[in-house]
Every structure is written in C-alpha cells, then in structure tokens.
C-alpha cells in the first residue's frame, strides 16, 4: 500500500504541485463510492428478480421492500412447470430445456463454423472483389430484421417448414452474423503470415492449415464468440415467436411468454414469472462468469481495433 | 403424443445435409475456378466465402427485394398479393394539420374524418390516418434521441472511473457487463414487475409521491411517464457493456500525451477535451453506430411490456403485429421500408459527421 501511495505521489507531482495524502484519499473515496453506487444499481434488479422468485403469493404485495423472503418458497421453481403442464400437458421442464438447447447448440455451431471459414477467406487470401464484398457484408448490420421478416416467413411457409426448428438452426451455416465474421477476421489478420507459409512448405493443404494452424491460434476469439453466440441464441425471442406455433416445441423464451399470456394474464403471478426468468438467465450467467476473461478480451479486440 | 426426437431428428437430418452440401459446393466452386485458370489463392478465398454469399442472396437480398414488391401490394396470406401501387405509402403519409380554436377542444372536431391526433403543438394539431404508426414512430425516435447520448455519457463516465487504477478491475468489469448478458425477455418482465402499480419502484418512492402530493404513476400507460421508464430500462441494460468497450479504448491512450499536456499546463478539462475525446473517438463512433441501430429496433421490451394506445410502442413491434397479427403484409412491408430508410438516414448522418470528429492515429497501420 505504501508503495502504491508513493507511486501515486509521483504521478501527482506531474499533475499538480504539492498534493497532500488527504486529497489522494478523498479522491479514492469518491471513486469507490461512485463505483459501489453503480454496482448497487446494476445488482438491485437482479437480486429483486431472484428474491421475488422465492416468495409466496402473499409476500408479493406487502407494501414493503423485502429482499430476503421469510419463509422462502423454492418450490415455485417446480410449481411453475406443474402449472404449465395443467394447460399444456407436453410442456415439461425437460422438454422445454431440450428444445432450447437443441436450437442454441445447432445455431451456435453453425455460426462459429461458417463465420470462421468466411473470415478466413476474407482475411488470408487475396482475390478481386474481396474488399467490396466485405463492405457489403458489414453494411448488412444496418438492415433491420423486420424488413426481411415477411418474405422470409413466406419462404419457410412455402417450404412447409413453419413450426419446425429448421428456420432457427441451419441458416446459421450461411454465416448470418456479420459481426462474428468481422471479429474473427480481425484476429486472422493479426496472425503473422510466416506461420501459414511454414505449414504449407511442410506440405499442408488449405483445410489442414485452417484446422491445425489457424483455428488453434484464434482460440481466444472462438471462445468469446461461442459465449456471445450461446447467449444470443439462448435469449433469442424474435425468430421462435415467428416460426414456432406448437407449445411443446417452444424454447424457454416462448414458454415464459406463454405463461405470461395464459396463466398470468388476469392477475400477474410475479413469483412464478420471476422463477422462470431466473431459470432462463442462470445458464447464460454461469457460462459468462466462467469465460468472462476471454469473453471481455475478445469483445474489446474487435471494438478497439475496428 | 409427440416425442421430442420426432421434432428434432428431421431438422438435424436437414442440418447435416445442408452442411455437407455447402462443403461440396465450396469444393466445386474452387475446382471450377482452377479450371478457368484462376490462381489457387484467389480460388480458395472465393470458395471460402461461398457460405456467406449464398446466405446473403437467399436470406438478405431476395427477401429485401420481395419486401419492396410486397410494400406495393395488399396481401393477407390467403389470397395472392394484389398490386395497389403506392396506396400503402399514401395511406401512411396521410397527414393533416389543423388549428384548434381553444386548447381544450377535442381534436376530432377540427380534423377531417378518419384522421386522428398524433401531435399537438400549441394550438395546432396534426392528425394521421395511420395514427398508431406515427405515435409509435414518434415514441421510438424520441427514445432513440434521448437514450443514445445519455447512454454514451453514462458509459463514458463509468469507463473513466474504472480507468483510475481501481483495485479489482476485472470484478467491476464483470459486474457492470452483467445486465447486457441477461436475456432481454427476463429483464423486460423484471422491469414490468418493478414498475408495476405495487412494484418496488412505487413502494420506494411512495413517500416522495406523498410529499409532492401526486398520484401513484402508472408508468407504462401515461404518456409522460412511459418514456422515462423505458429510458431507465435501456440505460441499465447498456451502460455497463459500452463502458467496458470504452475502458479498453481509454487504456490504449498513451500516458505520455497526458504528461506532455500537464507540462504545458493543461487542466483536467482540456486534457479530457483535447486528448481523451479524440483518442477515444473510434470507440465512441463504434458504440454510436451500434446503439443507434439497436435503439431503433427494440423488440422484446415492447413485446413484454404492454403500453397504452396514447403512449404508442416501439416501431419494430408495431410493424411485427401489423404483419403477423392483423396480417396486413403489404402495409407492414411499407412500414418496414420506412423504418429501414430511417435507420439508413441515421447511420449515414453518423458516418458523414464522423469525418469531422473521429480521429484515427496517423501511426496506425493501413486499414485492410
């Protein structure tokens, strides 16, 4: 600590003459005070969500702010599924979770696989029209999804694939996320060409260079994109809402809406709705906390170098 | 009883087929190019981007064209689309202004038939045939114009706090990023609950309402209260994520610049204005573009938080309902096109202005 103060003092000498230790501590107090204030603002809603999910019906509207319900009602998490079963017998927890994972994993794999191939093609090879096409790809970010939604819906309807998982899964193989391509291209560009050349001299073909040399090198960004893509597909609400109609095929996001629109329509059952929300948020949060370091670094790499 | 596998396996089968088909196609494209005498390097590059090219044609370009065509038709899914020319656009842009004789007068008395009030400025009132569209457009645009600069300033503030060599930096970062990781579905419901009549926010502020002798607000049904409520929600959602990006930008500013400025006697404000802002401008620009596009396309919040007709809703949700609830596919396509043009106009504006304020360091390697 003494060292730190000494170091700070040296910095201060440059910034303003004759700083006192008091001033340093006042400054630190203000900084940490503000940070803690922000943290409280961020955390209170999340804590309130979990707290509500553990309350009984009577504890919801007491007119007091109680963060720790007494007694707690963890049975809400099971009851909410029983309630859903009572109106739609096939909406079991296992089924809905399975649906969500099925959609999320297929879309995630497709996104990562195709984005890495496309990014590789856009970064490590020179060919005419490359930069123009890349610009076109980036500019598709600006297109609002709603403008393609009606014709896309009609296309899937003509293919008789409405109420299947097809529209939510295999189009990911066509690199539908330009931002992922952009992020990976940035990483590929930072790899020195000598590495590739050495592999080629050793007799590796393009597929081998990609698989054994390039992919391992960009592992940090692959992990960041995996987290990002898992989160985006797990949380996705818009496309399932459009394409899935049978309640037993719903992912979690639609199950939450189903509960909201049916059982919670007249008198909102906030304890159950927050239990579902917490269930939906928990896996995403867990993965994020596990991979946070690589995730934040990956995101920053794209934004700063962009 | 449908078993889960019955619904998963057909999709899985088609997924694998598409993946194999795509790889085969990439190989064919590569071979064909070689046959035409194109160099290996170029042929490989083009073959590799094939997945995106096909995706772009099938899932972007074709639907955009089709949507433009549909916007000139009337189409309800059951009968084939019927060409109506520019009728949809004319209907949307049917706007009429009228003068009120006194401020308390009902707007219906001065507006023509089928026109309903959208704006009221002084003693003038503007009415539209598609008043829901305009009320929601107004709501979305004011939301965007407020939330983008406020969010940017807030996240810049937090980023600068985090840049003060604080202890446990990674912990703060993880914490502040959390709201943007949470499912919007969950946070939308959560905020609806918190802002509800008996929710935590009204409970906490109850003494203040008493003090100001105001009634307990109905946040999402009163036009005056809805906008601040959505503003709070959006700020909570994004400021952490953006501040993490800005922090990385701040860390990249060479310390020598500040030291040199300090020796020249520059104060905190001048250092901020003439070093921090220019050096940070690429990150600010990135966030500005991304948050503009996002703010004009809010969907989940609107889907989970019902608002009153007077408040309006987010335009993206309104268009979705026009298309898939009332099945006015033609009208919805026209509205979607207007939204597209609004987004393009906003981004074009940001890109044009960026030449004046976004500063790329001269020493940067050439952008590829």
Interface residues (C-beta under 8 A of the other chain):
Chain A: X14 X15 X31 X32 X34 X35 X38 X39 X41 X42 X43 X45 X46 X48 X49 X52 X60 X61 X63 X64 X65 X90 X95 X98 X99 X102 X106 X110 X113 X114 X117 X118 X120 X121 X122 X123 X124 X125 X126 X127 X128 X130 X131 X133 X136 X137 X140 X141 X142 X143 X144 X145 X146 X147 X148 X149 X150 X151 X152 X153 X154 X155 X164 X165 X166 X169 X170 X171 X173 X174 X175 X176 X181 X189 X206 X231 X234 X235 X237 X238 X241 X242 X246 X248 X249 X253 X256 X257 X260 X268 X270 X273 X274 X277 X278 X280 X281 X284 X285 X288 X289 X292 X293 X296 X299 X300 X303 X304 X306
Chain B: X1 X2 X4 X7 X8 X10 X11 X12 X14 X15 X18 X19 X22 X26 X41 X42 X43 X44 X45 X46 X47 X48 X49 X51 X52 X53 X54 X55 X56 X58 X59 X60 X62 X63 X64 X66 X67 X70 X158 X161 X162 X164 X166 X170 X172 X173 X174 X175 X176 X177 X178 X179 X181 X182 X183 X184 X185 X186 X187 X189 X190 X191 X193 X194 X196 X198 X200 X203 X204 X236 X240 X244 X245 X248 X249 X252 X259 X262 X263 X282 X283 X286 X287 X293 X296 X297 X299 X300 X303 X304 X316 X319 X320 X323 X324 X329 X332 X333 X336 X337 X339 X340 X343 X344 X347 X368
